[in-house]
Amino acid sequence: MKEAIQLNLFTVEELSALATTPIDADTQRKEWRKRKLRLGIMRVDLSRNLEKDGNGYPIVKPYYGIPDAPLINFKEALATENHNHWVHFFIDDCLLEQIWIPQYTERDLEILSRFKGTFTPDFTLAPQLELCQQQFNVFRNRAIGQLLQKRGQRVIPTVGWSCRNSFDFCFLGLSQGGTVAISTNGVLRKFVSHRLFLEGVFEMERQLHPDNIVIVGQKMELRTKASQLWYPNEQIMRLRGLHRNGIDKFQAIQPAKQS
């Protein structure tokens, strides 16, 4: 088993030195900036040049087609040489977080650009998270989507929500029309989850008016004006098995070797 990535955090001494660094010490300040970027959290290096909407969310341009190839999840996409797929991110967060970590972002974006198309990452939006955390995950979703579009990739935005108070921001950065992707994974476990999911679908249609909705997961009755395309998530049981076997920490996913 490969070792999990260890991020280099600042020590107390380093923070103290940073606070006392002379303002004209360009070399030192650049080095501190590099250290902060290696934390892999805010990723100012990724977001500073992105086109954003009036609320500061990166804009993902609409895609009006539908997937013209089978779906494959992100974990499997990095381990295959068959690029005749659309890549989705409806997997555990511990398996998709690496795309936001500096050591892996460029490599993973380059690999994803080889496929037929890509959904944007499904970073968790859950009621247990603070609203600011959910907003940051929406930001990351849109940022990766725009970066892929800048590489010429076909991108279908993944849309998610938590409670009603997330409806004010979870659809930002997206245009009306086109195709969106959602997942029903886990929404049938509890009545409340099912109800919130249906409310979110209604609100998504009200705000975005999508032409097509790609739905990955367990099939259920949805009343929408948009066309529905259903895909089973054949990997969900396998991923749950990882937790039962005690593999529940982030591991860097290594790409397939190129011949």
Order of alpha helices (4+ residues) and beta strands (2+ residues): alpha-alpha-alpha-beta-alpha-beta-alpha-alpha-beta-alpha-beta-beta-alpha-beta-beta-alpha
